[in-house]
Amino acid sequence: MALPKFKNFSSRLAPLKLDNVDTDQIIPARYLKATDKKGFGEHLFQDLRFEDDGVTPKPDFSLNRPQYKGAGILLAHENFGCGSSREHAPWALLGYGFKAVIATSFADIFRNNSGKNGLLLIELPWQDVDQMHSDVIENPEREASINLEADMIIWKDQPYTFPNNPFTKRMLLGGLDDIGYSLSFADDISKYEKNHV
């Protein structure tokens, strides 16, 4: 299946300064009944965003504040995406409108699932992430610019480079999932089959 190709973009940041946000907090298990990728965004951070009735927004949760509505980059913190290995977590983040997540660290399985589904993860040193959190509170309108080809994010006119697996980068830029990546070698596979029949 083809995914949208990742394109460089600029966006405001939505802060979520919590450590160890697990995949059940990202998308609670009770919403995992569907097998396609649609509809999960509306339940992103369901139990963090809403009161016990499931519909009343918690006013102190950052994603419910008007100044962060429409942000395309989630500014998280340490060990984001830990817990169970559900692909629904990046589906929910993408469905809500996030194209990238910045954090000091990510859980390995969440990192793999994100890259395969078109969500860019940007890992930066904790002091830079903490400064970004302070900056966002001070000025919610400030935008960050992401250049995936250069593995770079620009914040307050300062460039920050981030580590990026070359394979994941190729998948994101090409809009490829695992099947799409395999199909990109269709001609080579056909040639091999013709020569080995």
C-alpha positions in Angstrom: 0.0 0.0 0.0 1.3 3.5 -0.9 1.6 6.1 1.8 1.7 9.8 1.3 5.3 10.9 0.6 6.8 12.8 3.4 7.3 16.4 2.3 9.3 19.1 4.2 7.0 21.4 6.1 6.7 24.0 8.8 4.3 23.8 11.7 3.5 24.9 15.2 4.2 22.5 18.1 1.8 21.0 20.5 3.5 20.3 23.9 3.0 17.1 25.9 5.7 17.2 28.6 5.0 13.8 30.0 7.5 10.9 30.4 6.8 7.3 29.6 3.6 7.9 27.5 2.7 4.4 26.5 0.7 3.2 23.6 -2.4 2.6 25.7 -2.4 6.3 26.6 -1.9 7.2 22.9 -4.8 5.0 21.8 -6.6 3.0 24.5 -7.1 -0.7 23.8 -10.9 -0.4 23.8 -10.7 1.4 20.5 -8.6 -1.2 18.7 -11.6 -3.0 17.1 -10.9 -1.8 13.5 -8.2 -3.2 11.3 -7.8 -0.3 8.9 -6.2 3.0 9.8 -9.3 5.2 9.8 -11.0 6.8 12.8 -8.3 6.4 15.4 -7.3 10.1 15.5 -10.5 11.1 17.2 -9.5 8.9 20.2 -5.9 10.0 20.4 -5.0 10.4 24.1 -8.7 9.8 24.9 -8.2 9.3 28.6 -5.8 12.2 28.9 -7.9 14.6 26.8 -11.4 13.9 28.2 -13.2 13.5 31.6 -14.6 10.2 32.6 -17.7 10.7 30.5 -15.5 10.5 27.4 -16.8 13.7 25.9 -16.0 16.6 28.1 -12.5 18.0 27.3 -10.1 18.5 30.2 -9.3 22.2 30.0 -5.7 21.7 31.3 -4.7 19.2 28.7 -2.5 20.9 26.1 -4.2 19.4 23.0 -7.5 21.0 24.2 -6.1 24.5 24.4 -6.9 26.6 21.4 -3.4 27.9 20.9 -2.2 24.4 20.0 -5.1 23.4 17.7 -3.9 22.3 14.3 -0.3 21.8 15.2 1.4 19.2 13.0 4.3 18.4 15.3 3.8 16.8 18.8 6.5 17.9 21.3 6.7 15.0 23.7 9.4 14.1 26.2 11.2 10.9 27.4 10.5 7.3 26.4 7.5 8.2 24.2 5.5 5.2 22.8 6.5 2.6 25.4 4.3 -0.3 26.2 2.5 -2.7 23.9 3.5 -3.1 20.2 0.3 -1.7 18.5 0.5 -0.1 15.1 -2.6 1.8 16.0 -0.5 4.3 18.0 1.1 6.0 15.0 -2.2 5.6 13.1 -3.9 7.6 15.8 -1.2 10.3 15.8 -1.4 10.6 12.0 -5.2 10.5 12.0 -5.2 13.4 14.5 -3.0 15.5 12.1 0.5 15.0 13.5 3.2 14.4 10.9 6.1 14.3 13.3 6.9 13.8 17.0 9.9 15.3 18.8 11.1 13.6 22.0 14.3 12.9 24.0 13.8 9.1 23.3 11.3 6.7 21.8 10.5 3.0 22.5 12.0 0.8 19.8 8.8 -1.0 18.7 7.0 2.3 18.4 9.9 3.7 16.4 9.7 0.9 13.9 5.9 1.1 13.6 6.0 4.8 13.1 8.6 4.7 10.3 6.5 2.0 8.5 3.4 4.1 8.7 4.7 7.5 7.6 5.2 9.2 11.0 8.6 10.9 11.5 10.2 10.7 14.9 12.8 13.3 15.8 15.1 12.5 18.7 16.9 15.4 20.3 18.9 15.9 23.5 16.8 16.5 26.6 18.2 20.0 27.1 17.0 21.0 23.6 13.6 19.4 24.0 13.2 21.1 27.4 14.1 24.5 25.9 11.6 23.9 23.1 8.9 23.2 25.7 9.7 26.5 27.4 9.7 28.3 24.1 6.3 26.9 23.1 4.6 28.0 26.3 6.1 31.5 25.8 5.1 31.7 22.1 2.6 29.1 20.9 2.6 30.7 17.4 6.3 29.9 16.7 6.8 27.3 14.0 9.5 24.7 13.4 10.6 23.7 9.9 11.5 20.1 9.1 13.9 19.1 6.3 13.9 15.4 6.1 16.4 15.2 3.3 18.9 16.9 5.6 17.8 15.2 8.8 17.3 18.7 10.2 14.7 20.7 12.1 15.0 24.5 12.4 13.7 26.1 15.6 14.1 29.8 16.4 16.4 30.1 13.4 18.7 27.4 14.8 19.3 24.1 13.0 19.2 20.8 14.9 20.2 17.6 13.2 18.6 14.3 14.4 19.6 10.7 13.8 17.6 8.9 11.2 17.8 5.3 9.9 18.6 5.5 6.1 16.0 2.8 5.4 13.3 4.6 7.4 14.2 7.9 5.6 13.9 6.2 2.2 10.5 4.7 3.2 9.2 8.1 4.4 10.4 10.1 1.4 9.1 7.5 -1.0 5.8 7.0 0.7 6.4 3.3 1.0 5.3 0.7 3.5 6.9 -2.8 3.6 4.8 -4.1 0.7 5.4 -1.0 -1.4 9.2 -1.3 -0.7 9.1 -4.9 -1.9 7.1 -3.9 -5.0 9.7 -1.3 -5.9 11.9 -4.2 -6.9 9.3 -5.7 -9.2 11.4 -5.4 -12.3 14.5 -6.9 -10.6 12.3 -9.8 -9.3 10.9 -10.4 -12.8 14.4 -10.5 -14.3 15.6 -12.9 -11.7 12.6 -15.2 -12.3 13.1 -15.2 -16.1 16.8 -16.1 -15.6 16.1 -18.9 -13.1 13.2 -20.8 -14.6 
